[in-house]
Amino acid sequence: MEDKERIELIEKTIEKIRPYIQSEGGDVRFVKLEDDIVYVSVHGACVGCYALDFTLKDGVQALIMDEVEGIKEVRLAE
């Protein structure tokens, strides 16, 4: 699968989890795919939230890795 296809699938996958994050006052957005690592940005209540690591690893990363072939990790974009 080409990166363009993977990016489209990543964005669709993030759209699946966004409503849950938005219901808590936050948001997450795809930034880039680089070396099989997905970079995302967080907004709203997610910024500085104590549960951010849990949300990223057990929520966003788990879902993306389950649905998109070859993804190694999800990280916060700088």
N, C-alpha and C positions, 0 to 999 in steps of 0.2 A: 504494500500500500504506500502510495506517495505521500509526502508531507502535506500537500494541499488537501488530500482526502482525510488524512488524520486530523488536521486542524479543523476541518468542517465537522468531523465526528466529535472532537473535543468540545467545540462550541455547542453542539447539540446536547452533549452530555451535561455540560455545565448548566444549560437551560433547564434541565430536569431537576437540578438541586437548588437552583436560584430561588424559587418560590418559598422554600423552607427557610433559607437564610434571610430572605427579605421579610418574612413574617416575624422575624426577631429584630428587625430594624437594620440589618446589614445587607451587604451585597458582595458578590464575587464576579470578577470578569477575567476572561482569557487575555493574556498579554502576548505570549510568544511560546513557540516550541523550539527548543534548542538541545541537541544531543540527547534526544528522547526524554527530556525533562520539560514538563509543562510549567510555565510561569504564569501566575495569576496575581491580580491586585484585589485588595479588599477595601470596602468602603463602609461608611456609616458606623453602626454599632460594632462591627467586626474589628475596627481599629482599636487596639488596646484591650480587646476582650480577653479574659482569662481562658476562655474555651476555644480560642482561635486555633491552636495546635491540634486539638481534638477534631474540630470542624474540618480543617484542611486534610489531616491524615486519615481519619476514620470516615469522613464524609466525602469530600471532593476527590481526594486521591484514590480512595477505594473504588468509587464509582467509575472514575476515568480509567483506572488500570483494568477494571473488569470489562469495560466496553471498548477500549482502544488498544489495539495490539502494539506491544513493544514499549509502552511508557514505563519509565523507571521510577519516576518520582514527580510530585507536585511541590513547587516551592513558591514563596512569595517573591514577586518581582521587586527589584530595588528601585 
